């Protein structure tokens, strides 16, 4: 990474290294000694920059990572990430040479894929994780017959089962019964494997929400940590309170315009000024991942005050009503996501306004904007102490 400051980019995402470290330490303490964390870094670490995130996590003692695809795994290796990389999507035969070349651990969801991997691995031993479908109905061996399938997979000889896992369909706290049902199914598979003398390796089931809300029943040998590590979850119970947002999105006032009552703002007829107004043009839009669903409903922070979006969100420009500000100026900082003064706009707030989830907000913005890492040398510095490095 080269040292720089984000002056060339009018809109950009900040990735707070100190907040990431803080969150990972909370999670490690909550999981407890002897249990492992698999950090999910798919979709470029939910928009936070997978190489940077994995490097910081490695410094914090995390050596297990999970990605969606072989290509994502290769990118981690090219970023000098060591440790085990679990590929959650079963690779195709086309992808397989890269799996062995880059020392990735594929997921197995069927006996057919296991047979393919065994054939392609030849004389090499391939480390794999086996997924069990306990109720998500997506990937994985059916739990009712999984033990038989795993016994046949183990008998192939050149596939080393390093882990067995499941994925919950119900993430949020009100659905504890659904989570417990899947947990019981997963335990029944593990019990049967134990009776047969088959080592399941690393047993993992809980992801961010189940781990936070159903700690005792869902954590086996460790957890898969996703959105909670990035601080984009709603209020959390003990022992994971204090999780901090890792991503902020910043912009600036690019232009100011005074308009009269009755004038239209931006495309179409979405907003007509009810009175004389001062309009600020902000250089961010749906082309950078800022959703168009915030047209006439979203807000941004300037000088610590909320300024409403007026008109539609464009591809690369969005208009704000800044009439209430005492003296707005071109170049004034704008907070799209993050804290300014006593107020804060979170990814979760934007998600709730637009009928989606925080995961989508951070993925869109983090992957659509230039990223800079900040707060690299302190436990948690104040905004005035921020230093920047291009991610």
N, C-alpha and C positions, 0 to 999 in steps of 0.2 A: 504494500500500500504506500502511496506517495503522500507526503504531508501537504496539506492544502486547507483552504477554507472555502465554504460554499458560495463565494461572491459571484462566480460566473453563472451559477444556476439560481434563477429567481424562486423556484419552488423545488424542495428537496425533502427527503426523509432523514431524520436523525436517529441513529441507533445508539442507545445509551448503554455502554459497556458496563458501567458501574451498576445500573439497575439489573442488567442480565446476571451479573455475578451475584448480586444480592438475592435475586429470585432463586438461582440455582442452589445457593447455600441454604436458603429456607427449605427448599424441596429435599435436599440431601438430609437435612436434620429431621424432617418430617418422615421420610422413608425409613430412616434408622440405619444403624450399623449393620453391615453384612448384606444389605439389599442394594440392588443396582438400579441405575437410571438409564433408560434408553431415551436419548433426546431425539425427538422427531424434527427433522430439518428438511422435509419435503417442501416443494414449491418455494425453493430458495429460503428455507426456514421461515415460512409464512410471510415472506416478503422482507425479512430482516437481514438476509445475506448469509447463506449456509456456510460458506467458508469461514467468514468472520465469527459466526456464532459457534461453530464447531471448534474453532481454535480456542476461543475463550472457555468453552465448556471443558476442553481438554486440560487447560490450565487449572480448572476447578476440580479435576479428578474424574471427569466423566469420559468413559472410553467406549461407550456403545451409542451408535447413531442409527437412525432409520430414515430411509428415503423412499420415494414412490417407485422410481425407475432406475434402470441400470445407468442411464445417462447421468442422473443426479448423483449416483454413487461414484462414477468416474470423476465428476467435477469435484467432489470432496477429496478424492485421492490426489487429484491434480493440485489441490490447495494444501497438500501435505498433511491431510488428516489421517491419523493412524487409528488403531482400534478397529473393532468390528463394525461393519456397515451392513445392516439388514435391508434388503430390497423387498419392499412390501408387495409390489406387483410381481407375480410370477414371470420370470424372463422367458422370452421365446427362444427357439433354437438359434435364431439369427443373433440374439444378444449374448448367447452363452459364452463364446470365446472371451468376451470382455469381462464376464463374471469371474473367470479363473485368472485372467491376466491382471485384473485390478483387485483381486482377493476380496470379492464381495460375497455376502451370505444371502442366497436367494430364499424366498418363502415358498413353501410347498402347500398347494391347496387341493391337490388331487393325486391319486396314485399314478395317473398318466404322466403328470409333470415330473413326479419322482423318477419314474422309469426313464423318461427323456434325459433328465439330468445325469442319472447313473450311466446311461449309455454314452452321453457326450463327455462325461468326466473321464471315462476310460480307466487308466491306472491311477489317476489322481484321486485324492480324497477331498470331497467337497463338503464344506460346513453349511448346514441348512437349518432353518426354523420351520416348524410345521404349524400351520394355522388351523384352528378348530372352529367350525361354524356352530355356535351355541344359540343363535337367535337373530343375528344380523341379516342372514340370508344373502350374503355377498360372496366373499371368498372363504375357502376353508373346507376341510373334511367334515362331513356330517357327524355330529357328536355321538349319535347312537351307534355308529359303526367305526368310529375313529380309531379305537384301540386295535381292531383287526387290521385296519389300513396301515397304521403306524408299525405294527409288527412286521408286515410285509415290506414296508419301506426300510426298516432297520435291517432286514435280512438281505438287502441289496449289497451291503458290504462297503461300498465306497462313498456312501452318504453318511456323514457324521451329524446326528441330530443334536444340535447345540441348544435348541430351545423349542418350546411348545407354547402357543399363545392363542388367545381368543380376543374378540373385539366386541364391546358392548354396543347395543343399538340405542340404549337410553342413557343419555349423558347427564341429565340434570337431576337435582336432588329429589323432586317429588316422585321419581319413578324407582325408588329403592327396591320394590318387589320384583320389577322386571330385571334389575341388575342381579338380585339374589338368585333368581331362577337361572340366569345364565351362569352365574358363579357355581351353582350346584351342579349344573351339567358339565362344566369344565372340570370340577373336582371329581366327578364320576369317571371321566376319561382318565385323569391322573391316577385315581385309585386302581383302575383296571390295569394300567401300565405297570404300576408298582407290583401288582399280583403276578404279572408276567415277567417281572425282572427287567423291564425296559427302562433305561434312564431317560427321563424327559429333558434333561438339561435345564436351561434357564426357563422357568415357568413365569410367564407374564400375561396379565389380563387387564389391569387397570390402566386407563389413560387419565387425562387431566381431571375431568369432572368426577368419575367414579373414585379416583384416588383421594380427591378432596373431600367428598361427601360420604364415602362408604369405605373408609380406610381399612378397617379390620377385615372385611370380608373379601376385598378385591385385590389386595396386595399379596403376592406369592413370593417370588424371589426378587421382585422389583417392579417398576412401573415404566410405562411409556409416557414421557412428558412432552406435551405439545403446547397448546395455546397458553397454558398456565405459566410456562417458563417465560413467555413474552409479555405477561402482565395484562392480557386483554380479556380477562374474565370478570364476571360480576362479583359481588361481595362473596367472600370466602369464609368458611368456618376455620376454627383452630384445627390443626396447628399451622395453617398456611396463610394466615392473615398477614398483611403488610406487603404482599406481592405488588411490584411496581411496574407501570407501563414501560416498555423498552423503546417503543417507537414514538417519535413525535414527527409531525409534518409541518414544515414552515414555508412561508411564502412572503410576499411583500406587496405593497400597493404599487402597481405599475402606472396607473393613470387615475386622475380625478376629474370628475365632470359634474357641473351644477346643472340640474334639469328643472324644468317648470312643471307645474301641475298639468296632468293630461298627456305628458310625453310617455312614449313606450320605451321599455328597457329590454334590450337584447332581442333574440329571434322571436318571431311570432307575436302573439298577443297575450303572452303569459303574465305580463305585469305592466300596468299603467300607473304612473305616479299619481297618488291622490293629493299631492301637495308638492311644493318646491323641495327638492332633495339634493343631497350630495352623494354621488355614486362613485365608488372605488372599483377599479378593474383589477382583478387578481389573476395572475398568470397560472391558473391551474384549471383543469377540466377533466372530462371523462377520458380523454386520450392519455392522461397520466394516472388514471385509476380512480379519480374522484367522481363518484356516481352521479348520474343525471337525475336520479330520484331525489336529490337534495334541492332541486329547482324550487324556488319559492318557499322552502321549508327549512333549509339548513342554516347554520350560523358559523361564523369564524370569530376569533378573538383578535382585537386590535386595541392596544393600550389597556389591556385587561378587561375590556368590555365586549360583550357579544354584539356582533353586527349581522343582521339578517341578510340572507341571499335574496336578491330580487331578480326576477326573470329566470330563464332557463340556465342550467349549467352547460356551457359550451365545451367544445373539444379541448380548448386550451385557455379559455378565459371564463371567469365567473364574476358576477357583479354583486357588490355589497352596498347596502344602505349605511353610510357612515355619517348621516346627518347629526346624530347625537354626540359625535366626538367633537371635542373643543377645537382641535386644530390638526386634522389629518394632513399628512404630507406624503408626496410620492417617495417611495423607499421605506416607509414605515413598515416594521415587521408585522406579519400576519401569522397567527397560529391556526392551522387547519385542524390538527390533532395535537393535544398537549396542553401544558399549563402556561398561563400568562397572568401574572399577578395572583389574585385569589381565586380565579376561575380556571376551569379545565374542561376541555372537550376530549372525550375518549373515543376510541374505536368502537367500544360497546355502545356508546350513545348514538353514534352515527348509524350503527347497525340497527338499533331499535327504531330509529327514525325512518329507516328505509326498508324494514321488514326482512332483514337478513341477519347474519351472524358476524361477530367480530373477525373471525378467520378470513372471511371474504374481504373485509375492509383492509386489513393489513396486507393480505396477498396482493390486492389490486394496487394499492398505493406504493407499497414497498417495491414491487416489481415494475411499476410504471414511472418511478421517479429516480433521480440520482440519489445515492445513499451516502451518508457520512457517519462515521463512528465518532462518538463524543465520550467524554468522561472516562478516559482510558487509565488514568493513574490514581484515581481517588475512589474511596468506598462509595461516596455519593456526593458529588460537588453540587453547588448551587448553580443556577443558569449563568450567573455572571462569571463563573470560573470555567465555563465550558471551553474545551479545545477541540479541534476537528481534524479528522483524517479521512480521506476518501476511502469508502469501502469497496 
